[in-house]
Amino acid sequence: MKIKVLMVCLGNICRSPLAEGILRSKVDPSRILIDSAGTAGYHVGSAPDPRSIEVAKEHHIDISGQRCRKFQMEDFHSFDHIFVMDRENFGNVCSLAPSEDHKKKVRLLLEGTDSNYTEVPDPYYGGKHGFQEVYHLIDKACDMLIKDILT
Ligand code: 4NP
């Protein structure tokens, strides 16, 4: 059975689409199913932010086909691991958990990494540099989480 991983941020147009694409680029698709979602519904149906698409493309990853969707309670049943970008996402996701046990599926993506950050910063209102920083934070975190969940 495939391990099912969900990446979550606020808008599902900047950080979690990058996380979905980066993780997908590193794993065997027969072993892992990856999706992403946002806790807010502002951009449902939209493609990722052009800045995220561009940064991914610079690393030979195509995320342009992704479409934004909102996180829903059912995701707690569909996914084994739910990785959130920041503490606000953590609180919003956990508030929808059907039980205390389901909350154990939710972790901060950068938890346990040696990064100076504990949260992936929201790059939406900044420039391209912020998206590059987010890319590298997520990239390192994905290497760690692969070791964690696949071995
Ligand atoms: P994301 O970034 O949570 O990484 O997708 C944001 C995208 C959109 C908004 C905020 C953050 N917004 O306010 O529309």
Boltz pocket constraint, residues with backbone or C-beta under 6 A from the ligand:
constraints:
  - pocket:
      binder: B
      contacts: [[A, 9], [A, 10], [A, 11], [A, 12], [A, 13], [A, 14], [A, 15], [A, 16], [A, 38], [A, 42], [A, 122], [A, 123], [A, 124]]
      max_distance: 6.0
